[in-house]
Structures are given as structure tokens and as C-alpha cells.
Amino acid sequence: MTYTVEFTARAERELSALPADDQRRIAKRIDALSTTPRPAGCKKLAGPDAFYRIRIGDFRVIYSIEDRKLLVLMIRVDCTNGGDQQRGRRPKVGRIIR
């Protein structure tokens, strides 16, 4: 089964704002989600929505999976070292379920 990968407007903006080499590295991992939407190392986040997170170097990609539609929807592409923390706030996307 191959899933379709789509982006929210926000995730598309965040990805396009990154340097080209980071964009390529992240895009390669996002493309791989079309065949394996729950790769080794992904984390399911707690909250009312079923969000997942993968880490790619200093970046995190938050996404949701709709198995019935074979869809992987990118929600956020964010830097883990600095980004929101420098502005004094944390992204509100959920907690990791352990």
C-alpha cells in the first residue's frame, strides 16, 4: 500500500523557509512515509488527535495518518534547538505517549 503525502499550508511554509540542504534531507524522509507511515523511531503524541513525530537531525516533523484514506498529512516542520524556545514558548502539538 502506498499512502499519499500532503502538507498543510503551515508545514509547507515551514519547510520552504529552511536551507536547501535541510529541505532535501527532510523531504527524503517525508517521501519515505508514503510506504512506511510508522517508521522505527516515530513517536505517537498524546492528545485528542492522533499525531506522530519523527526526528530528522535538529528537526521534528509532526504528522497525522488516515489509514482509511491512505493519507499522511504533514502538520508541522520545526527546529528542535532554538525555534520556539528562543521566543519563550513551546509548540503545542501534544505529549509523547510512553
C-alpha positions as CSV (number, residue, x, y, z in Angstrom):
1,M,0.0,0.0,0.0
2,T,1.2,3.5,-0.9
3,Y,0.0,6.4,1.1
4,T,-0.5,9.9,-0.3
5,V,1.6,12.6,1.4
6,E,0.0,16.0,1.7
7,F,1.1,19.2,3.5
8,T,-0.9,21.8,5.5
9,A,-0.1,25.4,4.4
10,R,1.8,25.9,7.6
11,A,4.0,22.8,7.2
12,E,4.7,23.8,3.5
13,R,5.7,27.3,4.6
14,E,7.9,26.0,7.4
15,L,9.7,23.5,5.1
16,S,10.3,26.1,2.3
17,A,11.8,28.5,4.9
18,L,14.6,26.1,5.6
19,P,18.0,26.0,3.9
20,A,18.0,23.9,0.7
21,D,20.2,21.1,2.1
22,D,17.9,20.7,5.1
23,Q,14.9,20.7,2.8
24,R,16.3,17.9,0.7
25,R,17.2,15.8,3.8
26,I,13.7,16.3,5.4
27,A,11.9,15.7,2.0
28,K,13.7,12.4,1.6
29,R,12.4,11.2,5.0
30,I,8.9,12.6,4.3
31,D,8.7,10.8,1.0
32,A,9.6,7.5,2.8
33,L,6.5,7.9,4.9
34,S,4.4,7.1,1.8
35,T,5.5,3.5,2.1
36,T,6.1,3.2,5.8
37,P,4.0,5.8,7.7
38,R,5.1,4.5,11.1
39,P,8.8,4.0,10.7
40,A,11.1,2.8,13.5
41,G,11.8,5.7,15.9
42,C,8.5,7.6,15.3
43,K,6.6,8.6,18.4
44,K,2.9,8.8,18.9
45,L,1.9,12.0,20.6
46,A,-0.8,12.2,23.2
47,G,-3.8,14.4,22.7
48,P,-7.2,14.4,21.1
49,D,-5.7,14.0,17.6
50,A,-3.5,11.0,16.6
51,F,-0.3,12.9,15.7
52,Y,3.1,11.2,15.2
53,R,6.6,12.7,15.3
54,I,9.8,11.8,13.6
55,R,13.1,13.4,14.3
56,I,15.5,14.3,11.4
57,G,18.7,15.8,12.9
58,D,17.7,19.0,14.7
59,F,14.2,19.0,13.1
60,R,10.9,17.4,14.1
61,V,8.1,16.6,11.7
62,I,4.6,16.3,13.1
63,Y,2.1,14.4,11.0
64,S,-1.2,12.5,11.1
65,I,-2.1,9.3,9.4
66,E,-5.5,8.5,8.0
67,D,-5.4,4.7,7.2
68,R,-8.8,4.6,5.6
69,K,-7.9,7.2,3.1
70,L,-4.2,6.1,2.8
71,L,-3.2,9.6,3.6
72,V,-0.2,11.0,5.6
73,L,-0.8,14.7,6.4
74,M,2.2,16.9,7.4
75,I,1.2,19.2,10.2
76,R,4.5,20.9,11.3
77,V,8.2,21.0,10.4
78,D,10.0,22.6,13.3
79,C,13.6,23.0,14.6
80,T,14.2,21.4,18.0
81,N,17.1,23.6,19.1
82,G,16.0,27.1,19.4
83,G,13.0,27.9,17.3
84,D,10.1,28.4,19.6
85,Q,12.2,28.1,22.8
86,Q,14.1,31.3,21.9
87,R,10.7,33.1,21.7
88,G,9.8,31.8,25.2
89,R,7.1,29.3,24.2
90,R,6.8,25.7,23.2
91,P,4.9,24.2,20.3
92,K,1.5,22.8,21.4
93,V,1.2,19.6,19.5
94,G,0.9,17.0,22.3
95,R,2.9,14.9,24.6
96,I,4.7,11.6,23.8
97,I,2.8,8.5,24.9
98,R,5.1,6.2,26.7
